[in-house]
Amino acid sequence: MPKFSANLSFLYPDLPFLDRFEAAARDGFKAVEYVGPYDHPPELIAELLQQHGLVQALFNLPAGNWAAGERGIGCHPDRVDEFRAGVATAIRYGTALGCIRINCLAGLAPAGIDRQALHWTLVENLKYAAQCMAEAGIKLLLEPINRRDMPDFFVSTTDHAQHIMAAVNSSNLYLQYDIYHMQVMQGDLIPTFIRLKDQIAHIQIADTPGRHEPGSGEINYAFILPELDRRGYDGWVGCEYRPKAGTSEGLGWMKSYLQA
């Protein structure tokens, strides 16, 4: 049975962030994830995880000014020092929260900078982060994101991610496979998963169009979710979608898996 993680940056939007942990546990989730924990002390988040019996499945490296529209700084040549400081912060939080997977957002490509410069900046940043996180017992992930939602995002396909990962050449760099983003960009979801399975350390889901819950759009999750099991995937499946009419009310798609 898939193991579902509630993405608290998307689910329970009617609740304050710190109240979403309890709501997720009450609805049957065993793990949580989100953009980042950095607005709160790690001790407070750790207490909530313990109180509600939740695993911290994943969060992102510090991604710049999220409220201002930044979506990662991994490829930004003028922000390498900031990126490295963020690695240290992420490791501190990951250690406190027992989180063994941290995701890197490559970021929006800055205008006017040669793409080769962006490529090698990201490669060197990932080399640095992968080594630091390996020493802390944490896996580093890289996530391709579709260019319909984020038109200038630097890494948008699994092929591009593989190209970067090959240049990094680290045993501690993995792929985050977001089925929603990859359906938008390339399709061929299960064959791609099978081909890259050994490199995938986390999966996220949403349907399209609309980025709502599974079963609301064109992606055949009734096939995909059991197929992940059949193919031996035993990691977390992050529910990173926008509920159409309330989070708890829209979890009917998940009940059969929880009952199993």
ABEGO torsion letter per residue (X at the ends): XBBBBBBAAABGAABBAAAAAAAAAAAGBABBBBABAAABBAAAAAAAAAAAGBBBABBBBBAEBAAAGBAEAAABAAAAAAAAAAAAAAAAAAAAAGBABBBBBAEBBBBGBBAAAAAAAAAAAAAAAAAAAAAAGBBBBBBBBBAAABAABABABAAAAAAAAAAAGBAABBBBBBAAAAAAAAEGAAAAAAAAAAABABBBBBBOBGGBBBGABABBAAAAAAAAAAAGBABBBBBBBBBABEAAAAAAAAAAAAAX
